[in-house]
Amino acid sequence: MSQPLLEFSHTEIRYGRRAAVEDLSLAVSPGEILGVVGESGSGKSTVVRAAMGLLGPEGAVTSGHILFRGQDLASFSREQLRRLRGREMGMVFQNCTAALCPIRTIWEQLREAAGREISRQELRRRALELMERVHLDDGERILRSYPFELSGGMNQRVGIVMAMVPRPALLLADEPTSALDVTVQKQVVEELLDLRAAFGTAIVLVTHNIGVVERMADRVAVMRRGRLVEWGDRDQVLRAPRADYTRELIAAVPRLRRI
């Protein structure tokens, strides 16, 4: 069995005195999609933010480890983390419109996100290729545009492109479809699956949408109040859950019925 790409080992994460995540142990293999589900406040977004080193001044990993390719991220310097985030790990936020700078063009922000490791010519080529993959028509116009000139769905796709331009081994997606309407949600899900197929990218998908997890994930982790309740293959977790909370979570999903 191959070494996990990302691994949490008995990890505790705190904001000040409050424990947001306790004794978390799970792993993500290369090329795998892990869906992390749970109600609001369960700690699922904290998990991906901790991996990216984006907990803010109040947040900290207080015990256990977060390993990337077997290396403890806590031992990395700020510069090493910055380079890792650029080359090996990308992140798509819940609301990419808010995450983008409104007074800089998409091209300017792509240049900043990519750093100096990629030439301008190669960056433009990759960006236009990715835009085509995520169905952003007229990529040259979009590169010249400001975020406020694009729709929410287009900005979400731009966020995916920015995260994927360095071709990272791991993409962390924090509620990437929740701010979108149902039609665009489906399109973004299909586009993420296409990117995984094209580049072998592993994805950690944080969501409250069981339908998205059912469509995308290879394995599922269920969290409640900062603790891992259940973790396993998608079909086992969603069709034969062991934990009462998982069954309650699945039962709460609205179902359409014919009348």
N, C-alpha and C positions, 0 to 999 in steps of 0.2 A: 504494500500500500504506500502511495506517495506521501511525502511530508505535507501537512496542511499548509496552505498559503497564509491563512490568518487563523490564529488560535487564541482564545481567551482561556486562561487557566486560573480557576478560583479567584476571579477578578472582583474586586470591590471598588466602586466609584462613588465619591462623595462630593456634595456641594456644601462646603462648610461642615457643619456637624451632621448634616442629613445624608444618610446613605441612599443613593438613587439606584444603585445596582449592587447586589450582594452575591458573593460566591458563584459567579458566572463561569461556567466551563462549557465551551462549544468550539467547533472548528469549521473552517470553510476550505474545501479542496480546490485546486486549480480548475478553472472552467465551470465550477458549480454555481448554481443560484440558490442562495439561502434566503427564505422569506422569514422575517421576524415580525410576529404579530402580537397584538395585545391591546387592551383599552388604553385611553389617554392616561399618562402618568405611570405607565408600566415600566418605563426605563429603556424602551426600545431605541429611541433616538439618541439617548445618552451613549448607548453601545457604539454606534457608528461614529459619533463625535469624539469619543475617547480614542478610537482607533486612528482618527485623523489628527489628534492633538488639538481639538477645537472645543475643549470644555470651558474655556474662559478662565478668568482669574480665580473664581470661586471653586472651580471643579478640579478634581485630582483623582488619579488612580492610587488608592491608599493601601491596597494589598493585592497579592497575586500578580499575574503577568498578562501582557498583550504581546503576542509574538507574531512577527511578519517574516515569513521564510525562516523561521526558527530563531530570529533575533528579537530580543526584548526591546520594544519601542521606547521603554523608559530610559534605556541607556543611550539613546540617540541625542545628539546635540540639536539645537534649534535649526542649524544649517542642514544637518543630515535629514531631519524631519521635513524641512522645506523641499529638499531635493527628492525625497521619497514620495511626497505628495504630488510632485510634479511628474515624476517618471513612472512610478509604480502603482500609485493609488490615486484614484480620482473620486470626486464627490458630486452628486446631483442633489440640489436642495429642493425642499418642498415648493418654494415659490422663487423660481429663478428670476422673475422680473424684479423682485425686491433685492435679490443677491447681486444683480448687475448694476453697474454705475450708470445713472441716467444721462450723464453729460459726456460720455465717451463712446465712440463707435464700437460696434461689435469687433471689428478688426483690431482696434487698439487694445481691447480687453483680451482678445485671443493672444496677441503678442505678449502681453504681460503674463498671462497664465502659462504660456508655453516656455517662457524664459529664453535663454540664448542657446539652448541645446539643439533647437530646430531652426534651420535657416528660414528666412522669410519666404523664399520660393517653395520650400518643402512644406512649410506651415500652411500656405495658401492652398497647395495641392491637397493636403490631407483634409483641411477644413471643407473645401468644396466637395471632396469625395464623401465625407461624413454627412454633409448637408443633403446630398443626393440620397444617401442611405436612409436618412430620417425624414425624407419627403419635404425638405425645405427648398422650394423652387426659387430660381433666380438667386443663387448663392452670392454672386458678386454684389447685387443690390443689398442683400442682407448684411454683408460685411461692411458696407458703407453706412448702414443704418444705425440709429440710436435705439436703445431698448424701448423707449416710449413710442416709437414708430412701428413696433411689431405687436402682434396679439399675444395674450398670455400663453397660448399653446405654442406659438413660434418661439417665444423666449425660453419656454421649457425645453424645446428641442435644441436651441442654441446652448443652453446649459449642458445638455448631454454632449453636444459637439465639443465644447470647451473641455469637458472632463475626459473625453476620449481621444483628443488630438495627440497626446503623448503616447497613446496606445498602452494604457496601464494594464497590469495583470489583474487588478482588483478595482471594481467600481462600487462605491458605497452610495446607495440611493435612499434618501430620507423622504418618504412620502412623495415620490416624484409625480404621482398622478392625482393627488387629492384635490389640487386646486383647479383641475380641468373638468370639462364636461364629459359625459359618458363616451361620446364618439371619439373625442381626442384621447381620452384615457386608453381606449382600445388600441388606437394607433401607436401611442407611445409604448405600450406593452409589447406590441409586435416589433417595434423598432429596437427595443432593448434586446429582445430575443435574437433579432437579426445580427446585432452587434456581437452578441456572445458567439453566435455561429461563425461570424466572419473572423473574429480576432481571438477567440478562446478566452474571453474575459470572464473572470469570476465576478459575481454580483451579490452583494448583501442588500436585500430589498426590505426596507422598513415600511410597513403599511398596516392600516387597520382594515383594509379591503381583502376579505377572504377570497373573493372572486379573482383578484389579481394574483394572489399567491397560488391559487389552484391552477391558473393558466401558466404561470411562469416558473415556480420554484421546483427544485429537485428535492430539497429538504426544507423542513419548517421548524422554527423555534417559537414556542409560545411563552410569553412573559406576563407576569402579574406582580404588581407591587415590588418591582425591582428584582424579582427572582425568576429563574428559568423553571417553568412548570413542566414543559414537555419538549422533546427535541427528537426528530427522526425523519424518515422518508415521508415525502408529501402524502402519498396515498395512505400510509399507516396513520399519520397524525390526523388527516382530515376525514378519513372514512372509518377508522377504528381507533379513535383517541382513547388513551388510557386515563387521562386526568379529567375529573369532573369539570374543571374550569374550561378546558378545551371544548368539551361537549356543550357547555353553556354558550361559549363564544360562537361556535358554529350554528347552534340553534337560534341565535339572535340575528343571523343573516336573513334579510327579507327574501322571500321567494315569491315569484309570480305564479299564480294559479289560473287555470282556465275556468271560466264560469259556464 
